[in-house]
């Protein structure tokens, strides 16, 4: 999982520090991940075939709206 995160983050100059803490989640795998530079981030790994692409996009849009 850390390799997957690093592959997505490295083009932005970010990298994990190797620390992960599992967070409570009913359906998915959610982790607090330590970052080399800066505060930790939360990463969510969706279980295969549980969510449609449209449902994931809707959730990401909602989270982006909250962030803004």
ROSE-4610 file (N, C-alpha, C; in Angstrom, 1 decimal, always signed):
// ROSE-4610
residu = [X/X/X/X/X/X/X/X/X/X/X/X/X/X/X/X/X/X/X/X/X/X/X/X/X/X/X/X/X/X/X/X/X/X/X/X/X/X/X/X/X/X/X/X/X/X/X/X/X/X/X/X/X/X/X/X/X/X/X/X/X/X/X/X/X/X/X/X/X/X/X/X/X/X/X/X/X/X/X/X/X/X/X/X/X/X/X/X/X/X/X/X/X/X/X/X/X/X/X/X/X/X/X/X/X/X/X/X/X/X/X/X/X/X/X/X/X/X/X/X/X/X/X/X/X/X/X/X/X/X/X/X/X/X/X/X/X/X/X/X/X/X/X/X/X/X/X/X/X/X/X/X/X/X/X/X/X/X/X/X/X/X/X/X/X/X/X/X/X/X/X/X/X/X/X/X/X/X/X/X/X/X/X/X/X/X/X/X/X/X/X/X/X/X/X/X/X/X/X/X/X/X/X/X]
num = [1/1/1/2/2/2/3/3/3/4/4/4/5/5/5/6/6/6/7/7/7/8/8/8/9/9/9/10/10/10/11/11/11/12/12/12/13/13/13/14/14/14/15/15/15/16/16/16/17/17/17/18/18/18/19/19/19/20/20/20/21/21/21/22/22/22/23/23/23/24/24/24/25/25/25/26/26/26/27/27/27/28/28/28/29/29/29/30/30/30/31/31/31/32/32/32/33/33/33/34/34/34/35/35/35/36/36/36/37/37/37/38/38/38/39/39/39/40/40/40/41/41/41/42/42/42/43/43/43/44/44/44/45/45/45/46/46/46/47/47/47/48/48/48/49/49/49/50/50/50/51/51/51/52/52/52/53/53/53/54/54/54/55/55/55/56/56/56/57/57/57/58/58/58/59/59/59/60/60/60/61/61/61/62/62/62/63/63/63/64/64/64/65/65/65/66/66/66/67/67/67/68/68/68]
x = [+0.8/+0.0/+0.9/+2.0/+2.8/+3.5/+3.8/+4.4/+3.3/+2.1/+1.0/+0.9/+0.9/+0.8/+2.0/+3.2/+4.3/+4.3/+3.8/+3.8/+2.9/+1.8/+0.9/+1.4/+2.1/+2.6/+3.9/+4.8/+6.1/+6.1/+5.2/+5.3/+5.0/+4.4/+4.1/+5.2/+6.2/+7.3/+7.0/+6.0/+5.6/+6.1/+6.3/+6.6/+6.2/+5.8/+5.4/+6.7/+6.5/+7.6/+7.6/+6.7/+6.6/+5.7/+5.2/+4.2/+2.8/+2.1/+0.6/-0.1/-1.3/-2.2/-3.5/-4.1/-5.4/-6.4/-7.4/-8.5/-9.8/-10.8/-12.0/-12.8/-13.2/-14.0/-14.9/-16.1/-17.0/-16.8/-16.5/-16.5/-15.1/-14.3/-13.0/-11.8/-10.7/-9.4/-9.0/-9.0/-8.6/-7.5/-6.4/-5.2/-4.8/-4.2/-3.5/-2.0/-1.5/-0.2/+0.8/+1.9/+2.9/+3.6/+3.9/+4.5/+5.9/+6.9/+8.3/+8.3/+7.6/+7.5/+6.1/+5.7/+4.4/+3.6/+2.3/+1.4/+1.0/+0.5/+0.0/-1.2/-1.4/-2.6/-3.4/-4.7/-5.6/-5.7/-5.5/-5.6/-6.7/-7.5/-8.6/-8.4/-8.5/-8.4/-9.8/-10.4/-11.7/-11.7/-12.6/-12.6/-13.1/-12.5/-12.9/-14.4/-15.1/-16.5/-17.5/-17.1/-18.1/-18.6/-17.8/-18.2/-18.2/-19.1/-19.0/-18.1/-17.6/-16.7/-17.5/-18.8/-19.6/-19.7/-19.9/-20.0/-18.7/-17.6/-16.3/-16.0/-16.4/-16.2/-17.1/-18.3/-19.2/-18.6/-18.0/-17.4/-16.2/-15.4/-14.2/-14.6/-15.7/-16.2/-16.7/-17.4/-17.9/-16.7/-15.7/-14.6/-13.8/-13.7/-13.1/-13.8/-15.2/-16.0/-15.8/-15.7/-15.5/-14.1/-13.1/-11.8/-11.7/-12.4/-12.4/-13.1]
y = [-1.2/+0.0/+1.3/+1.2/+2.4/+2.6/+1.6/+1.7/+2.3/+1.9/+2.5/+4.0/+4.3/+5.8/+6.6/+6.0/+6.7/+6.9/+6.0/+6.1/+7.2/+7.5/+8.6/+9.9/+9.9/+11.1/+11.7/+10.8/+11.2/+12.2/+12.2/+13.2/+14.6/+14.7/+16.0/+16.3/+15.5/+15.8/+15.4/+14.5/+14.0/+12.6/+12.1/+10.7/+10.4/+9.1/+8.6/+8.4/+8.3/+8.0/+6.6/+5.8/+4.3/+4.0/+5.0/+4.8/+4.7/+3.7/+3.6/+3.2/+3.8/+3.5/+3.2/+2.0/+1.6/+2.4/+3.0/+3.8/+2.9/+3.2/+2.5/+2.8/+1.8/+1.9/+0.7/+0.8/-0.3/-1.1/-0.4/-1.1/-1.1/-0.1/+0.0/+0.0/+0.1/+0.1/+1.6/+2.2/+3.6/+3.6/+4.4/+4.5/+6.0/+6.3/+7.5/+7.2/+7.9/+7.6/+8.8/+8.5/+9.5/+10.0/+11.3/+11.9/+12.3/+12.3/+12.7/+14.2/+15.0/+16.4/+16.9/+17.2/+17.7/+16.7/+17.1/+16.3/+15.1/+14.1/+12.9/+13.1/+12.1/+12.2/+10.9/+11.0/+9.8/+9.2/+7.9/+7.2/+6.2/+6.1/+5.1/+4.2/+2.9/+1.9/+1.2/+1.3/+0.8/-0.7/-1.4/-2.9/-3.1/-4.0/-4.3/-4.7/-4.1/-4.5/-4.0/-3.3/-2.8/-1.4/-0.6/+0.7/+0.8/+1.5/+1.8/+3.0/+3.2/+4.3/+5.7/+5.7/+6.9/+7.2/+6.2/+6.4/+6.9/+6.4/+6.9/+8.3/+8.6/+10.0/+11.0/+10.5/+11.4/+11.6/+10.6/+10.8/+11.7/+11.5/+12.4/+13.9/+14.1/+15.4/+16.0/+15.3/+15.7/+16.1/+15.3/+15.5/+16.8/+16.9/+18.2/+19.4/+19.3/+20.5/+20.8/+19.8/+20.0/+20.7/+20.2/+20.7/+22.2/+22.6/+24.0/+24.8]
z = [+0.0/+0.0/+0.0/+0.8/+0.8/-0.6/-1.3/-2.6/-3.6/-3.4/-4.3/-4.0/-2.7/-2.3/-2.9/-2.6/-3.1/-4.6/-5.4/-6.8/-7.3/-6.5/-6.8/-6.3/-5.1/-4.5/-5.0/-5.5/-5.9/-7.0/-8.0/-9.0/-8.5/-7.3/-6.6/-5.6/-5.5/-4.6/-3.2/-3.0/-1.7/-1.5/-0.3/-0.1/+1.4/+1.5/+2.8/+3.7/+5.0/+5.8/+6.3/+5.8/+6.1/+7.3/+7.9/+9.0/+8.6/+9.1/+8.8/+10.1/+10.2/+11.3/+10.8/+11.0/+10.5/+11.3/+10.5/+11.1/+11.0/+11.8/+11.7/+10.4/+9.8/+8.6/+8.4/+8.1/+7.9/+6.7/+5.5/+4.3/+3.6/+3.9/+3.1/+4.1/+3.5/+4.2/+4.3/+5.5/+5.7/+6.6/+6.2/+7.0/+7.2/+8.3/+8.5/+8.1/+7.2/+6.7/+7.0/+7.6/+7.9/+6.6/+6.6/+5.4/+5.8/+4.9/+5.2/+5.5/+4.8/+5.0/+5.2/+6.4/+6.7/+7.5/+7.7/+8.6/+7.9/+8.7/+8.1/+7.2/+6.3/+5.4/+5.7/+5.2/+5.3/+3.9/+3.8/+2.5/+2.6/+1.6/+1.6/+0.4/+0.6/-0.4/-0.5/-1.7/-1.9/-2.2/-1.6/-1.8/-3.3/-4.0/-5.4/-5.5/-6.5/-6.8/-5.8/-4.8/-3.8/-4.2/-4.9/-5.3/-6.8/-7.4/-8.8/-9.0/-10.2/-10.5/-10.3/-10.6/-10.4/-8.9/-8.1/-6.6/-6.0/-6.5/-6.0/-6.5/-7.7/-8.2/-7.4/-7.1/-6.3/-4.9/-4.3/-3.0/-3.0/-4.1/-4.2/-4.5/-5.2/-5.5/-4.1/-3.3/-2.0/-1.1/-1.1/-0.2/-0.7/-2.0/-2.6/-2.2/-2.2/-1.8/-0.3/+0.5/+1.9/+2.1/+1.4/+1.5/+1.2/+0.1/-0.4/+0.6]
